[in-house]
Amino acid sequence: AWLDTGNDKIGLASELMPFAGISFLWFIGVVRDGMGRLEDRFFSTVFLGSGLLFLAMMFASAAVGAGLVESRHYAGGAITDSSVGVFGQMLLLKLSKTYALRMAGVFMMSLATIWLRTGLMPRWLVIISYVAALTLTIGGDASMWLTLAFPAWVLVVSVLLLVRAGVFESHRDD
């Protein structure tokens, strides 16, 4: 039923995923650039690796979803009740909810550790990052709502980085 009702949403998500991925790569680049000479090679490797693995799994999830939508279209809707449809759904869920979310948790945890050691970000963000990372790593499969924790965290970090860069300052010619 999820394939029948979510056909258009899955198709749209698979079309938007490359742009989200490009944005996430820029996010990783901006965060790494902000570390400068304070970058810890060990934690930065874990940070970068987990970020790239997260992104690869999200791309794979989107591709599986798009493949199911297209298969359903070409098979005349016949895969909905088939074992292929069930396999595709379970693969999509495991890639996104189990593996990708845990990589997001590792990404957050390694970045929080870098921030804690260097003082590059406020302590409240470090604490929130650790709590959210542990929640995603341990309880990622508990609820679909937990998947929103990672993009919300990325939004908070992005806004903080933009504020620090002075993007929101008023530019008056007084």
Secondary structure, 3 states (H helix, E strand, C coil): CHHHHCHHHHHHHHHHHHHHHHHHHHHHHHHHHHHHHHCCHHHHHHHHHHHHHHHHHHHHHHHHHHHHHHHHHHCCCCCCCCHHHHHHHHHHHHHHHHHHHHHHHHHHHHHHHHHHHHCCCCHHHHHHHHHHHHHHHHHCCCCHHHHHHHHHHHHHHHHHHHHHCCCCCCCCCC
